[in-house]
């Protein structure tokens, strides 16, 4: 009499098991397909675009007027628009975000600390179209009181709402990297007679610098890819300017503008959004790789 | 306050040092040559600054919610939920957007959970590290940072044109699924990672195969964590407007989608449409729409919090 416990796995069962694993491996491959498809689609349509518009014109001229004759395809005004908004938002959100992270990780205690983080995370969960609405109906009227000659669509308003939007990203990554510094490091500093703010500023923050830098780059890349708030608040006038009080057009806003209109498949306007998309993709990808590299290379290990 | 927060009097108080018979203080770090009053002042200013940063962020959050609430409150009536959008702000409603988002949500949930959780199971439980899984990991890390509007272009290229699905709910749902699959994979892997190894060992010891172990023991134990991640990812997808605009989701839809192939609008698209009009009345409608959308997202988020508190694993 043999016990069933010792029965061998039947070939049928073995086959079934293998099929399940293969099926799941296929679902995992979806990510590879998606990445490949993004690169293929952006590359293919951009290639079509560059058969009609020279690479030289695209990268080395400075007028962007693709929708009306005579057409100009110099991408710099769009890059300028994207960067002025993204840099502006980082200038606002980096000090505030780092301050919040220091407060939640070093100073806040008890239930207050437990409640604070999820409440601030709500800011990250609000859809970007809501921030666009807020920029247009609250932030811009407020700015008009301070700067009477500000345009209705302006880069500053978009910067401010994007700064609020990316605050939780910066705060939560900085908070994690500050918490990762072991207590012994702080205690060592206290034993030498330093005060709490001195420990934080001179010991803990420098030790967590790699994480802080990574959060900064990640937030910057999110600000670059942000679409709805930029489309609603910053307007649709591509121009080379450093003045945040006038309207600019960001790369994402241009893509959205073209797809809101009725642009036929195969025209040069249609293909231009893919060329702009490719530039956007390369920029954000570069930033994300850089932040991953910084975390891997410079993160200190405390055991 | 921390008991070791303060400093030793003999080190930092110049009077104490001066009164001492030994002539020189031992420590020469410039940090310690500040008079104590100035260091305390600096501490206070620093604390004030970080507290101000936190209060500023909280203030923004509450002001945003308050201003939208007060603007949109008056339109929030039953008619708003049952009317279709209209040229006349008085008669305009949110019905097609709510139905569109419901359709999108259902389909996106189906695709993203089956593909995302499947991939997480494979990567975390059923595969060994090799070149193949390495490639998958690299592409997941890449995809997690791609802006949502690029996913819209992907959907336009693959689902709308190449597969010929047109500007349908199905194309929209597939695009949103691709957008949140990396998020779901990462969250599910974390949940699977937190299942203790004893559970797997016990199942193996009783003769279970790998898949039986995962299916009957590991996966059920990880369900609360996975569900939390899925709900948060879904909340993100339902608030996205950019990819749907790229796909060509219509902004004026006076019907309810009846099959996955119908064209559609969604809550964020309708809000965008109302916001981009110049008239004040449409802005008020937009804020009413935002109340509905945020209410829906808040319900999702609190569901996630409840699941985490009720079934979550204590670290």
Interface residues (C-beta under 8 A of the other chain):
Chain A: X5 X9 X13 X17 X20 X21 X23 X24 X25 X27 X28 X29 X30 X31 X32 X34 X35 X37 X38 X41 X42 X45 X95 X96 X97 X98 X99 X100 X102 X103 X104 X107 X108 X116 X118 X119 X120 X122 X123 X125 X126 X127 X128 X129 X130 X132 X133 X134 X136 X137 X138 X164 X167 X171 X187 X190 X191 X192 X193 X194 X195 X196 X197 X198 X200 X201 X202 X218 X221 X222 X224 X225 X226 X227 X228 X232 X252 X255 X256 X259 X260 X265 X273 X274 X277 X280 X281 X284 X285 X287 X288 X292
Chain B: X2 X4 X5 X6 X7 X8 X11 X12 X27 X31 X32 X39 X40 X42 X43 X46 X47 X49 X50 X51 X52 X53 X54 X56 X57 X58 X60 X61 X63 X64 X67 X68 X71 X114 X115 X116 X118 X119 X121 X122 X123 X126 X127 X132 X133 X135 X136 X139 X140 X141 X142 X143 X144 X145 X146 X147 X148 X149 X150 X151 X152 X153 X154 X156 X157 X158 X161 X178 X181 X182 X185 X207 X209 X210 X211 X232 X235 X236 X239 X240 X241 X242 X245 X246 X248 X251 X268 X271 X272 X275 X276 X283 X286 X287 X290 X293 X294 X297 X301 X305
